[in-house]
Amino acid sequence: MTKKFTALITKEENWYVAHCVELAVVSQGKTIEEAQKNLKEAVELYLESFGEEDLPASTGEVMFYPFEVAVGG
């Protein structure tokens, strides 16, 4: 059985940081591919440790969008 998750990858200085949106699991790598691979391994370890019983229900489509807010004076 497989389950789909959503990854968000950001670049922070010399690292790509990969976040699993549904599980709040995070990993990193020097390349996008390495970050993806490491996140997949981290999620697999998470599921081995905590099981599948408490997985969040699928929320369907995930949307990300940029936005701006005013800061300061």
Backbone as a printed PyTorch tensor [residue, N CA C, xyz], in Angstrom:
tensor([[[ 0.8500, -1.1810,  0.0000],
         [ 0.0000,  0.0000,  0.0000],
         [ 0.8930,  1.2410,  0.0000]],

        [[ 0.4780,  2.2460, -0.6960],
         [ 1.1910,  3.5120, -0.6970],
         [ 0.2450,  4.6180, -0.2660]],

        [[ 0.8010,  5.6840,  0.2250],
         [ 0.0270,  6.8520,  0.6190],
         [ 0.7380,  8.0760,  0.0620]],

        [[-0.0110,  9.0170, -0.4460],
         [ 0.5640, 10.2270, -1.0160],
         [ 0.6560, 11.3120,  0.0480]],

        [[ 1.7640, 12.0360, -0.0010],
         [ 1.9740, 13.1780,  0.8670],
         [ 2.4210, 14.3550,  0.0080]],

        [[ 2.4530, 15.5290,  0.6020],
         [ 2.8490, 16.7350, -0.1030],
         [ 4.1580, 17.2450,  0.4850]],

        [[ 5.1180, 17.5620, -0.3760],
         [ 6.3920, 18.1120,  0.0810],
         [ 6.5140, 19.5640, -0.3700]],

        [[ 7.0470, 20.3720,  0.5130],
         [ 7.3860, 21.7530,  0.2040],
         [ 8.8910, 21.8620,  0.3910]],

        [[ 9.5940, 22.3090, -0.6470],
         [11.0510, 22.4100, -0.5700],
         [11.4510, 23.8750, -0.7070]],

        [[12.2580, 24.3360,  0.2420],
         [12.7650, 25.7030,  0.2120],
         [14.2870, 25.6680,  0.2000]],

        [[14.8850, 26.6980, -0.3460],
         [16.3500, 26.7980, -0.3450],
         [16.7500, 27.7440,  0.7660]],

        [[17.5940, 27.2650,  1.6640],
         [18.0820, 28.0670,  2.7730],
         [19.5980, 28.0070,  2.7730]],

        [[20.2100, 29.0890,  2.3280],
         [21.6540, 29.1840,  2.1530],
         [22.1460, 28.0520,  1.2520]],

        [[22.9390, 27.1090,  1.7650],
         [23.4950, 26.0390,  0.9240],
         [22.6910, 24.7420,  0.9820]],

        [[21.5270, 24.7520,  1.6060],
         [20.7350, 23.5350,  1.7940],
         [19.3450, 23.6990,  1.1960]],

        [[18.8000, 22.5950,  0.7260],
         [17.3910, 22.5170,  0.3710],
         [16.6910, 21.8350,  1.5370]],

        [[15.6550, 22.4790,  2.0580],
         [14.9270, 21.9470,  3.2030],
         [13.5690, 21.4660,  2.7250]],

        [[13.2790, 20.1890,  2.9750],
         [12.0350, 19.5640,  2.5110],
         [11.1110, 19.3230,  3.6940]],

        [[ 9.8770, 19.7800,  3.5800],
         [ 8.8700, 19.6450,  4.6240],
         [ 7.7340, 18.7690,  4.1150]],

        [[ 7.3470, 17.7640,  4.8920],
         [ 6.1320, 17.0020,  4.5780],
         [ 4.9800, 17.7550,  5.2340]],

        [[ 4.1180, 18.3270,  4.4420],
         [ 3.0570, 19.1960,  4.9350],
         [ 2.1290, 18.4730,  5.9040]],

        [[ 1.7130, 17.2720,  5.5710],
         [ 0.7230, 16.5620,  6.3770],
         [ 1.2680, 16.0860,  7.7210]],

        [[ 2.5400, 15.7330,  7.7860],
         [ 3.0950, 15.1210,  9.0000],
         [ 4.0510, 16.0320,  9.7620]],

        [[ 4.3630, 17.1800,  9.2330],
         [ 5.3340, 18.0950,  9.8510],
         [ 6.6920, 17.4230, 10.0340]],

        [[ 7.0600, 16.5580,  9.0950],
         [ 8.3820, 15.9280,  9.0770],
         [ 9.2680, 16.7710,  8.1680]],

        [[10.5180, 16.9890,  8.5930],
         [11.4310, 17.8490,  7.8430],
         [12.7500, 17.1200,  7.6340]],

        [[13.3590, 17.3280,  6.4680],
         [14.6950, 16.8090,  6.1850],
         [15.3890, 17.8050,  5.2740]],

        [[16.6280, 17.5220,  4.8980],
         [17.3630, 18.4610,  4.0590],
         [18.3580, 17.7350,  3.1750]],

        [[18.9130, 18.4490,  2.2180],
         [19.9390, 17.9030,  1.3420],
         [20.6440, 19.0220,  0.6130]],

        [[21.7990, 18.7170,  0.0650],
         [22.5680, 19.7100, -0.6960],
         [21.9580, 19.9720, -2.0720]],

        [[21.1620, 19.0180, -2.5800],
         [20.4530, 19.1760, -3.8510],
         [18.9720, 18.9180, -3.6150]],

        [[18.1480, 19.3200, -4.5670],
         [16.7130, 19.0500, -4.4530],
         [16.4710, 17.5460, -4.3990]],

        [[17.1660, 16.8080, -5.2540],
         [16.9840, 15.3530, -5.2940],
         [17.3680, 14.7080, -3.9650]],

        [[18.4580, 15.1730, -3.3750],
         [18.8900, 14.6320, -2.0880],
         [17.8810, 14.9840, -0.9900]],

        [[17.3530, 16.1910, -1.0170],
         [16.3380, 16.5900, -0.0380],
         [15.0800, 15.7360, -0.1830]],

        [[14.6690, 15.4660, -1.4280],
         [13.4960, 14.6190, -1.6690],
         [13.7270, 13.2060, -1.1390]],

        [[14.8840, 12.6470, -1.4450],
         [15.2230, 11.2920, -0.9970],
         [15.2570, 11.2260,  0.5260]],

        [[15.8950, 12.2160,  1.1500],
         [15.9990, 12.2270,  2.6070],
         [14.6430, 12.4110,  3.2740]],

        [[13.7710, 13.2250,  2.6650],
         [12.4280, 13.4070,  3.2260],
         [11.6380, 12.1060,  3.1340]],

        [[11.7400, 11.4160,  2.0100],
         [11.0320, 10.1480,  1.8560],
         [11.4800,  9.1580,  2.9310]],

        [[12.7990,  9.0730,  3.1620],
         [13.3160,  8.1910,  4.2120],
         [12.8190,  8.6250,  5.5910]],

        [[12.7970,  9.9340,  5.8410],
         [12.3310, 10.4420,  7.1330],
         [10.8560, 10.1120,  7.3610]],

        [[10.0420, 10.2410,  6.3160],
         [ 8.6150,  9.9100,  6.4460],
         [ 8.4440,  8.4110,  6.6770]],

        [[ 9.2160,  7.5810,  5.9760],
         [ 9.1480,  6.1370,  6.1890],
         [ 9.5090,  5.7880,  7.6310]],

        [[10.5520,  6.4170,  8.1780],
         [10.9390,  6.1810,  9.5770],
         [ 9.8560,  6.6650, 10.5350]],

        [[ 9.2510,  7.7990, 10.2280],
         [ 8.1490,  8.3160, 11.0430],
         [ 7.0080,  7.3000, 11.0970]],

        [[ 6.6440,  6.7750,  9.9270],
         [ 5.5360,  5.8180,  9.8710],
         [ 5.8800,  4.5150, 10.5850]],

        [[ 7.1490,  4.0790, 10.4920],
         [ 7.5770,  2.8820, 11.2240],
         [ 7.4890,  3.1030, 12.7220]],

        [[ 7.8360,  4.2930, 13.1730],
         [ 7.8560,  4.6030, 14.6060],
         [ 6.4690,  4.8380, 15.1730]],

        [[ 5.6360,  5.5750, 14.4450],
         [ 4.3440,  5.9930, 14.9870],
         [ 3.1560,  5.2720, 14.3790]],

        [[ 3.3680,  4.4800, 13.3480],
         [ 2.2810,  3.7270, 12.7400],
         [ 1.4170,  4.5740, 11.8370]],

        [[ 0.4360,  3.9140, 11.2850],
         [-0.4550,  4.5670, 10.3260],
         [-1.8030,  4.9250, 10.9280]],

        [[-2.0610,  4.5110, 12.1670],
         [-3.3810,  4.7210, 12.7510],
         [-3.7410,  6.1940, 12.9010]],

        [[-2.7530,  7.0210, 13.2190],
         [-3.0300,  8.4260, 13.4950],
         [-2.7210,  9.3550, 12.3290]],

        [[-2.6180,  8.7980, 11.1340],
         [-2.3550,  9.6460,  9.9760],
         [-3.5290, 10.5780,  9.7320]],

        [[-3.2460, 11.8150,  9.3680],
         [-4.3570, 12.7240,  9.0700],
         [-5.1000, 12.2600,  7.8230]],

        [[-6.3830, 12.5060,  7.7980],
         [-7.1780, 12.1860,  6.6130],
         [-6.7270, 13.0960,  5.4750]],

        [[-6.7920, 12.5820,  4.2800],
         [-6.3980, 13.3760,  3.1240],
         [-7.2830, 14.6080,  3.0460]],

        [[-6.6540, 15.7420,  2.8310],
         [-7.4160, 16.9880,  2.7250],
         [-7.6730, 17.3620,  1.2720]],

        [[-7.3220, 16.4790,  0.3540],
         [-7.5380, 16.7720, -1.0500],
         [-6.4380, 17.6360, -1.6080]],

        [[-6.7960, 18.6160, -2.3840],
         [-5.8240, 19.4580, -3.0620],
         [-5.1600, 20.4250, -2.0870]],

        [[-3.8450, 20.5340, -2.1860],
         [-3.0870, 21.4800, -1.3800],
         [-2.6730, 22.6250, -2.2800]],

        [[-2.8970, 23.8540, -1.8340],
         [-2.5390, 25.0120, -2.6340],
         [-1.5840, 25.9040, -1.8490]],

        [[-0.5530, 26.3590, -2.5310],
         [ 0.3760, 27.3230, -1.9710],
         [ 0.3080, 28.5640, -2.8380]],

        [[ 0.3640, 29.7070, -2.2070],
         [ 0.3490, 30.9290, -2.9880],
         [ 1.1760, 31.9890, -2.2720]],

        [[ 1.8440, 32.8340, -3.0250],
         [ 2.6070, 33.9130, -2.4150],
         [ 1.6690, 35.0540, -2.0270]],

        [[ 1.9950, 35.7560, -0.9340],
         [ 1.2390, 36.9290, -0.5680],
         [ 2.1400, 37.8800,  0.1870]],

        [[ 1.7030, 39.1190,  0.2970],
         [ 2.4960, 40.1480,  0.9600],
         [ 1.7170, 40.7280,  2.1130]],

        [[ 2.4430, 41.1470,  3.1570],
         [ 1.8440, 41.8550,  4.2760],
         [ 2.7210, 43.0550,  4.5940]],

        [[ 2.1260, 44.0930,  5.1040],
         [ 2.8810, 45.2660,  5.4970],
         [ 3.5760, 44.9980,  6.8290]],

        [[ 4.8340, 45.4280,  6.9340],
         [ 5.5740, 45.2780,  8.1790],
         [ 6.1990, 46.6160,  8.5460]],

        [[ 6.3880, 46.8080,  9.8100],
         [ 7.0190, 48.0480, 10.2540],
         [ 6.0750, 49.2350, 10.1920]],

        [[ 6.6520, 50.4240, 10.1720],
         [ 5.8780, 51.6520, 10.2430],
         [ 5.6640, 52.2700,  8.9680]]])
